[in-house]
Amino acid sequence: MSLHENGTLDAITIGEAMAMFVATQPGDLAAAEQFVKRIAGAELNVAIGLARLGLKVGWVSRVGDDSFGRFTLQQLEKEQVDHRQVTTDQRYATGFQLKSKVDDGSDPLVEYFRKGSAASHLSPDDFNRDYFGSARHLHLSGVAAALSETSLALSKHAAKEMKVMGKTISFDPNLRPVLWPNEREMVKQLNTLASFADWVLPGISEGKILTGHDQPEAIADFYLERGVKAVIVKTGCDGAWYKTAEGEKGQVEAIKTNNVVDTVGAGDGFAVGVISALLEGKTLPDAIRRGNKIGSLAIQVIGDSEGLPTRAELGDF
């Protein structure tokens, strides 16, 4: 995909894409015989969501020279996500995952097959200063940071460079404890990354692990004291609580839905809403309302990104 006419991107993100196979029948994955193929990846979900809202988005990654890698590139093309900085790696494979089907609103079981994947070999060598510099905003998540030491180094390098260039940065902790050597290392590295960000978006349970606090305001203060401009704490069915460096704070109610199909992707949908609205100059409460809206749409479908709306589907919200 070519660069957009004026040579600029609204946002850029770094991450891993995986082919995802979702069982067509509920129950034990071992008994599943039929699956539907989708695309998955936290940062990719955000890139797709922003692109559907009409933003110009770049996604940086590595895929294998295999059918899953080609599938990923086809999906990026379809979703109009700029992929000029996606490398096809001849040495390592594209990861994949299996996901159980649930119909009771519970969290599905996900099994990952990503160890040693092409994306885990991301490194600071994948940082193209001109490409990153063409974007207004960088979105990072704790998933790419957890893939490997070199991928973590890329996230840190990108954050430092984008900050120097005066760009805005958002960070979603997206905890994946199983990918880290231990919890202490995870907490240390993710809090380091968070300190580069303007906007930090932890869930309440993530905030407790990362800061040791269980109240939204205490979690927010932890990051505000480290130079973050705004912290938005996702509080589940209550919605989200926010506080800014200027001391503005408040709760934004959740948008209720009775049609919960698959909870995976809700946080990515929330990030799409918040980031897109803030990049459009909306107020923080309005941005959170859009985040709550898109998060509520994301949990009503089986895929990770299928529920993310276009600008028309979002309507006047």
C-alpha positions, 0 to 999 in steps of 0.5 A: 500500500502506498503512503497517503497523498500528503505523506502522513499517517494519523497513527502507527503501532507495532505488534504481532498478527496471528492466524486465529482458528475459532471453534464452531461449536462450544465445548472442549477445544480437544473435541472441536473438529471445525474452525473458522479462520480469522486474524488476531493480535491486540495491536492489529485490532487497534490498527484495523479499528482506527482504519475503519473509522477513516484514520490513516494507520501504519502497522509495523511487524514481521510475518513468515513466508507462509500462508498465514503471513500472506493471509495477514497481508491480505487482511491488512490490504482489505482493511486499508492498513499501511503495511510497508514496514511489515517484513516477510521473514524467510527464517521464522513462521507466522504464529497462530492460535486456537480459540474455543467458542463460548455462548454464555458470555464467559471468556473463551479459552485461547491456546497460542502457538507463537513461540519463536514466531517471525514477530518475536524477532522484531528488534530496533532494526525494524525502526524506520525513523522517517516512517515513524516520524510520518505519524502523529501518534504511536500506540503501544501495548504490553503484548509486543513488549512481551514477545521477546527482549528484542521486541521490547527493545523496539517498543522502548526505542520507538517510544523514546524517538516518538517522544523526542519528535513531539508525537503523542503516545498511548499505552495499553498494558494488555498483560500477558503474564505467560509470555514474561519470565516472571511478574516482577520483570513484567511490572518493571518493563511495562511501567517503564514503557507506560512512563513514555506515554501521554495516555495510559489505559489499564484495566482495574485488575491490570492496574492492581498488578502493575501499581499495587493499588486497587482503587482507580484514583490511586492507579491513575496517580501512580502514572501521573506522578511519572509524567503521564498526561491522562490515565483511563482505568477500565472498570468493567461493567461500571465503564471507565474512570479517568484522571488527568495531570490537571486534576480533572477526574470522573467516571464514564458509565458503561454502555450495557449490552445483553448480547455478549458473545465473546469478551476478547477484543473489548479492550482493543475496541475501547482503545480504538474509541479513545485514541480516535476521538482524542486524535480528532480533538474530542474531550476526554469524557467524550473519547471514553464514551466512544471507547465504551461504545466500540468496546460494547460492539466488539464483544457482540461477535466471535472475532477479535476485530469483526465488531469494530465499526466503520465511521457510518456504523458508529453514526453520530455517537 
